Each structure stands twice: as structure tokens, then as C-alpha cells.
Amino acid sequence: MKPSVVLYKPLPAELRQRLEQHFTLHCFDGLTSENSQPFLSALANAEGIIGSGGKIDPDFLDKAPRLRAASTISVGYDNFDVEALNQRGIVLTHTPTVLTETVADTIMALVLATARRVVEVAERVKAGEWQDNIDSSWFGVDVHHKTIGILGMGRIGLAVAQRAHFGFSMPVLYTSRRSHAEAESRFNAHRCDLDTLLAESDFLCITLPLTEQTFHMIGPEQLAKMKSSAILINAGRGSVVDEQALIDALQNGTIHAAGLDVFEQEPLSQNSPLLKLNNVVALPHIGSATHETRYAMAACAVDNLIAALTGTVTENCVNPLVIEK
Ligand code: NAP
């Protein structure tokens, strides 16, 4: 009998068919139906799950006693309790690499949009305010040759460094726990401590995962150390930044602007003060959201699950020690 798998995100038909070649598939739109009876029955028998979002914690896992593998259609896996997965011997796979370049493009879009006030001035044009030659109230600030500070020099950080160095002649600083030889040799990136990064960056670009160590890594104290002309870009996870402290800093002029793809609560509340600020560009977590990349991520996650449940997984595994046991 084929192993039973719960799919909790819509997939293109051919990818669903690929899963069906290997598994008995139970499809759901998301984890919002978590407590519905059909979902719970499917979960009770599932050996694999595949999807994205939702909180996969011990409570959830208790409802899935036969689970052997979880495949998330994302690179970030902060919604999984990895320790609980390890204790139960459940393999977790994710989709690094296939989304790196697209997320880096999104980050550069935020850099340009905030510095040149692209969204704000386009809205002014639509509102009929462009009546004469523009005056300085329409001006932005330069991007090229400014210093970019990358907090979290991983795959995405490296792709941002490449764009910044070659595309915009920007000096690159970075803070990571390890030094990254490729960033240093190819993009002339310089490693520094967080205080130096905060003090010297014109653009502080956050590409960190959310972990216990990175939660609220940027709070009031850190924001106060930034240049008043600096722009903060966050495309890592919302909770790496203390959002209330960021709102205060943007309102008080502690920093100049922010470009945000991620938030502490998603979707962002309509009542968020961030939406009232002209110096904020807020995106709905579109880092990897292109047709090509979302397809590549889904295909990668499907292959990951097949490999995990057939015992052939060699890459994209978050907790490889589980396999070795
Ligand atoms: P990655 O290759 O693992 O890079 C993350 C880097 O962060 C690592 O290289 C690590 O470098 C650094 N890091 C981790 N903890 C740190 C700490 N405490 N202090 C300083 N540096 C630390 O992952 P990635 O593929 O670049 O993705 C990064 C994150 O971006 C994901 O985890 C996800 O949360 C987010 N993301 C967002 C979107 C979006 O749509 N906005 C899309 C994809 C990913 P060291 O080990 O040297 O410290």
C-alpha cells in the first residue's frame, strides 16, 4: 500500500500527480482546517506532510503519530519545532537555493523603492500632483556607492552582496557568526560586529532566519545606533526586528525609511501605524513570489518528500542526524 500523505497547500496539477504516483494523497487548502474532522483523520494516518505556513508543534505532531517526513515549501522553517521532530525521528526538508536569486531581487526592489520613494511618488502622479517640473519634495537619495550592511550572510545575503557590488558599486559590510570567504573574495565584503554594521550602513539589509538568538535582534538600542539617514530593509522574518521600536524610530526620525517584506504578524493589520508612514514600503511577503520560483519551490518540495519517504534524501534536509539514527 502507498504511504499516506497530507498536502496542505494547492499545487499545480502535474506536481500533485507526481505525488500521487508515490503516495495516497489527501489535499487541503491550508492548515486553517486543522481541526476539521477530515483533516484530523488524514493526519492520523499520514506518513508525510507537504505545504507551507502553520505552526508545526508537539500538539500538531501528537495528531500525526505515523509521521516520518515533513516537506516545507519554503527555505525558512521557524514555524517547525525542530527539537520535537528530532525526538520523534521525523525528517524535515526545505527548499533552499531555488528561491535565492528571486528573494535578492525583491530586496533590491525594496532598496530602490525606499531610497527613490518609487511607490510614494507614483501615487502622487496618480493623484494628479505632477503639474509642473518637480521640486525637491519629490527627490530621493542615491543608492549607488552607498554602503550596504548585510545582517546574515547566507545564500540570500550573498546574492544581495553580488547585486550591490556589481550592480550599484556599493561597499559591502556584513555581520554573521562565521566569516564568508566567497563574499569577501568575490564582492569585497568586510565582516564587522553588529555595532559597526549599524553605525556604518546606509542600507541595513536583514536576511536572517528567525531563531531564539535572532528574535528582536534589532530593537530600540540597535536602531539608535544607526545613521539618521539609514534605510532598514527586512526580508528575513518580521520578529528579527522589534516592530514597535521600528515604528517609533521611523516616526521620530531615528532612521530615514524602511522597506519591509515581513512582519511580526502576517498578514499585516490594516491598523498598523506602518501603513500610515510615507517612509515605509510594505510588501505582502513576496520575497519568492514569482510564478517561476514558486513553481520551482513546489517541485523541489515534492522531490524532497519523495526522497525523504523512500529513504534516498541527500540534500535539503534540515535535520540530517535523524536519518543517520
Ligand atoms: P541561510 O543561507 O541559512 O542564511 C542565513 C544566514 O544567517 C546564515 O548564513 C548565518 O550565517 C546567518 N545567521 C544565522 N543566525 C545568526 C545569528 N545569530 N547572528 C548572525 N548571523 C546569523 O538562509 P537563506 O537561504 O539566505 O535565507 C535566510 C532567511 O531568509 C530564511 O531563513 C527566511 O527566514 C528568510 N526568507 C524570507 C523570504 C521572503 O519571502 N521574504 C524568502 C526566503 C527566505 P552564520 O552561520 O555565519 O552566522
Boltz pocket constraint, residues with backbone or C-beta under 6 A from the ligand:
constraints:
  - pocket:
      binder: B
      contacts: [[A, 75], [A, 76], [A, 77], [A, 96], [A, 97], [A, 99], [A, 100], [A, 103], [A, 151], [A, 152], [A, 153], [A, 154], [A, 155], [A, 156], [A, 157], [A, 175], [A, 176], [A, 177], [A, 178], [A, 179], [A, 207], [A, 208], [A, 209], [A, 210], [A, 211], [A, 213], [A, 214], [A, 234], [A, 235], [A, 236], [A, 237], [A, 261], [A, 262], [A, 285], [A, 286], [A, 287], [A, 288]]
      max_distance: 6.0
